[in-house]
Structures are given as C-alpha cells and as structure tokens.
Amino acid sequence: MEVLISLTLLTIVLGAVYSSFFSVHRATERFNGVSLKYHETRIALDIMRREVEGAVLKNPMARKESMNRTSFIIRDRDIFGRKASSFDLTAFSFRGGKVDTISYFIRANEGKLELMKSVTPSISGKEGYTIGMIEDIEGFNVEILFNNKWVGTWNSSDTGKLPDVLRLNIEFDDHGKKVKLTEYARPRIGKQL
C-alpha cells in the first residue's frame, strides 16, 4: 500500500515538473524569436539612419546617365494593402569611406514581405550586391517632414536638395500584436553637426 501511494505521489510530482519544464521551454523559444525580430529591426533602422546621415547630393538636376549625378528618392508604395516604401540615396559608406548608391525596397514572397538592401559602388567596374535585411515584416514606411507635414515621396531631381528630416518605420507581428519601431534621421554632410 505504501509503495502504491509513493508511486502515485511520484507520478503527480513528475507530471508537474514535466509540465513546468515544457511551459518554460515554449516561453523561452517565443521570447528568443520575438527578441530576435526586435534586434534585427533596431539594427536595420540604425544602419539606415547612419546612411541617411552620410547622404550626399551632387548635381541632382544633371541628366540621369551622368556619372556626376547623385540622388535621394523616396517612393510611397503599397503591397497587399501594407506600406512598402522604397528609397534610393547616394551616401558615404561606413565601410571604407567611399560613395555608394544604396536602395531599400520591399520584396513580396508567398504573401510575406521582406526588406531588401541593394548597394552599388560608385567606382566603375565594381559589382554591387543585394541582401535581405529583415524577413516577414508587416510594413516599411519612409516619410519626410516637408512644410510641417509628413509626406511619403521625395525626389532630389525635382527639389535640388536633401530633405531635412526623415522618419523610418518598420512594422512586424509580435504574436498577434502589430509593433512599429521608428527612427528619425537627418542628412548631415555639409551641415554643422
């Protein structure tokens, strides 16, 4: 009888330990997945902010095929009803101090959005590359403060200058809750820091 009671108590205790262990394990996996998404998003926004701060503008009104032309273009887009801005800029690279043409855009793949980055070196003969920055996002939006309003388009060929302030937003899903992280950036080349 004592052995039977001991086995019953042991079974109850082991069941509770087993259940607790797997609950903690699931919570840890969920936290790691979500914290990784927050981390990736913060890094991407920080890289974009630094590149915007290093943006240069030379001969923005020159013909498109001119080698001496640089650009800063923002386009407001929409994919599957979600924000999917794209922007191109010419900026000093924080890798080597050379000038690159950098593009950020959204690629749709099986209903999911991925933030992509394309870099083309200004040195002729060098080949560019395209990489995926963040997978499975809900939206990417770039806006400029113009006349005290946030607008979603800009073209330095029309304005002849860089924008004063940008607002960069990346949205992603945190287990049913949409999270939007925002970074503000100001072009600083040629301006007093």
C-alpha positions in Angstrom: 0.0 0.0 0.0 2.8 2.4 0.9 4.6 1.7 -2.4 1.4 2.4 -4.3 0.9 5.7 -2.6 4.6 6.6 -3.2 4.3 5.8 -6.9 1.1 7.9 -7.2 2.8 10.9 -5.5 5.9 10.4 -7.7 3.7 10.4 -10.8 2.0 13.6 -9.7 5.3 15.4 -8.9 6.9 14.2 -12.2 3.9 15.3 -14.2 4.0 18.8 -12.6 7.8 19.1 -13.3 7.3 17.8 -16.9 4.5 20.3 -17.5 6.5 23.2 -16.0 9.6 22.4 -17.9 7.9 22.4 -21.3 5.9 25.6 -20.4 9.2 27.4 -19.6 10.8 25.9 -22.8 8.0 27.2 -25.0 8.1 30.7 -23.3 11.9 30.8 -23.9 11.6 29.9 -27.5 8.8 32.5 -28.1 10.9 35.2 -26.3 14.0 34.4 -28.3 12.1 34.6 -31.6 10.5 37.9 -30.7 13.6 39.4 -29.3 15.5 38.5 -32.4 12.9 40.4 -34.6 13.2 43.5 -32.3 17.0 43.2 -32.5 17.1 42.8 -36.4 14.7 45.8 -36.8 16.7 48.1 -34.5 19.9 47.2 -36.3 18.3 47.8 -39.8 16.9 51.2 -38.6 20.3 52.2 -37.2 22.1 51.3 -40.4 19.5 53.3 -42.4 19.9 56.3 -40.1 23.7 56.3 -40.5 23.4 56.0 -44.2 20.9 58.9 -44.3 23.3 61.0 -42.2 26.1 60.3 -44.7 23.9 61.1 -47.8 25.5 63.4 -50.4 23.9 65.3 -53.2 25.9 66.4 -56.2 24.4 67.7 -59.5 20.9 66.4 -58.6 19.5 68.2 -61.7 22.0 66.5 -64.1 20.8 64.0 -66.7 20.2 60.5 -65.4 23.0 59.0 -67.3 25.6 61.5 -65.9 28.3 59.9 -63.8 28.5 63.0 -61.6 24.8 62.8 -60.5 23.7 61.6 -57.1 20.2 61.1 -55.9 17.8 60.9 -53.0 14.5 59.5 -54.0 11.6 58.2 -51.8 8.6 56.4 -53.3 5.4 55.6 -51.4 4.2 52.1 -52.3 1.7 49.6 -51.2 1.8 45.7 -51.4 -1.1 43.6 -50.3 -2.6 46.7 -48.6 0.6 47.2 -46.5 3.1 50.0 -46.6 6.1 49.2 -48.8 8.1 52.4 -49.3 11.3 52.3 -51.2 14.2 54.8 -51.2 17.4 55.3 -53.0 20.2 57.5 -51.9 23.8 58.2 -52.6 25.9 58.1 -49.4 29.3 57.7 -47.9 29.7 54.1 -47.0 30.7 53.4 -43.4 32.8 50.6 -44.9 35.8 52.2 -46.4 34.6 55.8 -46.8 33.7 55.5 -50.4 30.4 56.7 -52.0 27.8 54.1 -52.8 24.3 54.2 -54.3 22.0 52.4 -51.8 18.5 51.2 -52.3 16.0 49.9 -49.8 12.9 48.2 -51.1 10.3 45.5 -50.2 10.1 42.1 -51.9 6.9 40.1 -51.6 7.4 36.3 -51.4 4.4 34.0 -50.8 2.4 36.8 -49.1 5.2 37.8 -46.8 7.2 41.0 -47.1 11.0 41.2 -46.8 13.1 44.3 -46.5 15.9 44.2 -49.1 19.0 46.4 -49.5 20.9 46.9 -52.7 24.4 48.6 -52.8 26.1 49.7 -56.0 29.6 51.1 -55.6 30.3 54.4 -57.4 33.6 53.0 -58.6 33.0 51.8 -62.1 33.9 48.1 -62.7 32.9 47.1 -59.1 29.8 44.9 -58.9 27.0 45.6 -56.5 25.1 43.3 -54.3 21.6 42.8 -52.8 20.9 41.3 -49.4 17.8 40.6 -47.3 17.7 42.8 -44.2 14.5 41.5 -42.4 12.1 38.8 -43.3 8.4 38.6 -42.5 7.6 42.2 -41.8 4.2 43.9 -41.9 5.3 47.1 -43.4 8.1 49.6 -44.2 7.4 53.3 -44.5 9.7 56.3 -45.1 8.4 59.8 -44.7 9.9 63.3 -45.0 8.9 66.3 -42.9 8.0 69.0 -45.5 6.1 72.2 -44.6 5.3 70.7 -41.2 3.6 67.6 -42.7 4.9 64.1 -43.1 4.9 63.2 -46.8 5.8 59.8 -48.5 7.6 61.0 -51.6 10.7 62.9 -52.4 12.9 63.3 -55.4 16.1 65.4 -55.3 16.0 65.8 -59.1 12.8 68.0 -58.5 13.8 69.7 -55.3 17.6 70.1 -55.8 18.3 69.4 -52.1 18.2 66.7 -49.4 15.3 66.5 -47.1 15.7 68.0 -43.6 14.3 65.1 -41.5 13.2 61.5 -42.3 11.0 59.2 -40.3 11.8 55.5 -40.9 9.2 52.9 -39.7 9.3 49.1 -39.7 6.2 47.1 -38.6 6.2 43.5 -37.6 3.9 41.0 -35.9 4.6 40.1 -32.2 2.2 37.1 -31.8 -0.9 38.9 -33.0 0.1 42.4 -31.9 1.5 44.8 -34.5 4.7 46.5 -33.4 6.0 49.6 -35.1 9.6 50.7 -34.5 10.6 54.2 -35.6 13.9 56.0 -36.2 14.4 59.7 -37.2 17.3 60.6 -39.4 18.8 63.9 -40.7 21.3 64.2 -43.5 24.4 65.8 -42.0 27.0 66.0 -44.8 27.8 69.7 -45.4 25.8 70.7 -42.3 27.0 71.6 -38.9 26.9 68.7 -36.5 
